Amino acid sequence: MRLDIKILIISLVFFLFSLTQDAYSTIDSSGYIKSANSFYLLLVGWIGAIMGEGGAAICWVANPLIFIAWVFYRKNLKISLISAVFSLVFSLLFLFFKEVIVSEAPTFLKIIELKLGYWLWVLSIVIFTIGILVVFLKNNTVKSKS
């Protein structure tokens, strides 16, 4: 199997597995701890990002960016690489937020733990970004030698 196909498959597997896990845990003022399911966040996270709720919601943009990167992987390597790099940046931005919005009120809850779903999501993007960079550099090296 070709390297480019392996990279795509591995990235997709990690992404899909991340959706079966919790992404993070929050705690409210009464001490109630709640974990956020990654699949649920994928489905509704766009609302916060589009509504301009700010904060951690902007990190959801990493999802359409990685989808674009996957789609353009075989069609336009440059667009795919740029999209993957921006996806990685947005996914890592989440590390800098201490709270997330949980309602349109708006209500914010403190993040107390990043869980496996978040790390698998980021890993899927890291794998793809590094993999596509290797393929991109390999292709450009071959072209420059010809």
Secondary structure as a PSIPRED ss2 file (coil, helix, strand):
# PSIPRED VFORMAT (PSIPRED V4.0)

   1 M C   1.000  0.000  0.000
   2 R C   1.000  0.000  0.000
   3 L H   0.000  1.000  0.000
   4 D H   0.000  1.000  0.000
   5 I H   0.000  1.000  0.000
   6 K H   0.000  1.000  0.000
   7 I H   0.000  1.000  0.000
   8 L H   0.000  1.000  0.000
   9 I H   0.000  1.000  0.000
  10 I H   0.000  1.000  0.000
  11 S H   0.000  1.000  0.000
  12 L H   0.000  1.000  0.000
  13 V H   0.000  1.000  0.000
  14 F H   0.000  1.000  0.000
  15 F H   0.000  1.000  0.000
  16 L H   0.000  1.000  0.000
  17 F H   0.000  1.000  0.000
  18 S H   0.000  1.000  0.000
  19 L C   1.000  0.000  0.000
  20 T C   1.000  0.000  0.000
  21 Q C   1.000  0.000  0.000
  22 D E   0.000  0.000  1.000
  23 A E   0.000  0.000  1.000
  24 Y E   0.000  0.000  1.000
  25 S E   0.000  0.000  1.000
  26 T E   0.000  0.000  1.000
  27 I E   0.000  0.000  1.000
  28 D C   1.000  0.000  0.000
  29 S C   1.000  0.000  0.000
  30 S C   1.000  0.000  0.000
  31 G C   1.000  0.000  0.000
  32 Y C   1.000  0.000  0.000
  33 I E   0.000  0.000  1.000
  34 K E   0.000  0.000  1.000
  35 S E   0.000  0.000  1.000
  36 A E   0.000  0.000  1.000
  37 N E   0.000  0.000  1.000
  38 S H   0.000  1.000  0.000
  39 F H   0.000  1.000  0.000
  40 Y H   0.000  1.000  0.000
  41 L H   0.000  1.000  0.000
  42 L H   0.000  1.000  0.000
  43 L H   0.000  1.000  0.000
  44 V H   0.000  1.000  0.000
  45 G H   0.000  1.000  0.000
  46 W H   0.000  1.000  0.000
  47 I H   0.000  1.000  0.000
  48 G H   0.000  1.000  0.000
  49 A H   0.000  1.000  0.000
  50 I H   0.000  1.000  0.000
  51 M C   1.000  0.000  0.000
  52 G C   1.000  0.000  0.000
  53 E C   1.000  0.000  0.000
  54 G C   1.000  0.000  0.000
  55 G H   0.000  1.000  0.000
  56 A H   0.000  1.000  0.000
  57 A H   0.000  1.000  0.000
  58 I H   0.000  1.000  0.000
  59 C H   0.000  1.000  0.000
  60 W H   0.000  1.000  0.000
  61 V H   0.000  1.000  0.000
  62 A H   0.000  1.000  0.000
  63 N H   0.000  1.000  0.000
  64 P H   0.000  1.000  0.000
  65 L H   0.000  1.000  0.000
  66 I H   0.000  1.000  0.000
  67 F H   0.000  1.000  0.000
  68 I H   0.000  1.000  0.000
  69 A H   0.000  1.000  0.000
  70 W H   0.000  1.000  0.000
  71 V H   0.000  1.000  0.000
  72 F H   0.000  1.000  0.000
  73 Y C   1.000  0.000  0.000
  74 R C   1.000  0.000  0.000
  75 K C   1.000  0.000  0.000
  76 N C   1.000  0.000  0.000
  77 L H   0.000  1.000  0.000
  78 K H   0.000  1.000  0.000
  79 I H   0.000  1.000  0.000
  80 S H   0.000  1.000  0.000
  81 L H   0.000  1.000  0.000
  82 I H   0.000  1.000  0.000
  83 S H   0.000  1.000  0.000
  84 A H   0.000  1.000  0.000
  85 V H   0.000  1.000  0.000
  86 F H   0.000  1.000  0.000
  87 S H   0.000  1.000  0.000
  88 L H   0.000  1.000  0.000
  89 V H   0.000  1.000  0.000
  90 F H   0.000  1.000  0.000
  91 S H   0.000  1.000  0.000
  92 L H   0.000  1.000  0.000
  93 L H   0.000  1.000  0.000
  94 F H   0.000  1.000  0.000
  95 L H   0.000  1.000  0.000
  96 F H   0.000  1.000  0.000
  97 F C   1.000  0.000  0.000
  98 K C   1.000  0.000  0.000
  99 E E   0.000  0.000  1.000
 100 V E   0.000  0.000  1.000
 101 I E   0.000  0.000  1.000
 102 V E   0.000  0.000  1.000
 103 S E   0.000  0.000  1.000
 104 E C   1.000  0.000  0.000
 105 A C   1.000  0.000  0.000
 106 P C   1.000  0.000  0.000
 107 T E   0.000  0.000  1.000
 108 F E   0.000  0.000  1.000
 109 L E   0.000  0.000  1.000
 110 K E   0.000  0.000  1.000
 111 I E   0.000  0.000  1.000
 112 I E   0.000  0.000  1.000
 113 E E   0.000  0.000  1.000
 114 L E   0.000  0.000  1.000
 115 K C   1.000  0.000  0.000
 116 L H   0.000  1.000  0.000
 117 G H   0.000  1.000  0.000
 118 Y H   0.000  1.000  0.000
 119 W H   0.000  1.000  0.000
 120 L H   0.000  1.000  0.000
 121 W H   0.000  1.000  0.000
 122 V H   0.000  1.000  0.000
 123 L H   0.000  1.000  0.000
 124 S H   0.000  1.000  0.000
 125 I H   0.000  1.000  0.000
 126 V H   0.000  1.000  0.000
 127 I H   0.000  1.000  0.000
 128 F H   0.000  1.000  0.000
 129 T H   0.000  1.000  0.000
 130 I H   0.000  1.000  0.000
 131 G H   0.000  1.000  0.000
 132 I H   0.000  1.000  0.000
 133 L H   0.000  1.000  0.000
 134 V H   0.000  1.000  0.000
 135 V H   0.000  1.000  0.000
 136 F H   0.000  1.000  0.000
 137 L H   0.000  1.000  0.000
 138 K H   0.000  1.000  0.000
 139 N H   0.000  1.000  0.000
 140 N H   0.000  1.000  0.000
 141 T H   0.000  1.000  0.000
 142 V H   0.000  1.000  0.000
 143 K H   0.000  1.000  0.000
 144 S H   0.000  1.000  0.000
 145 K H   0.000  1.000  0.000
 146 S C   1.000  0.000  0.000
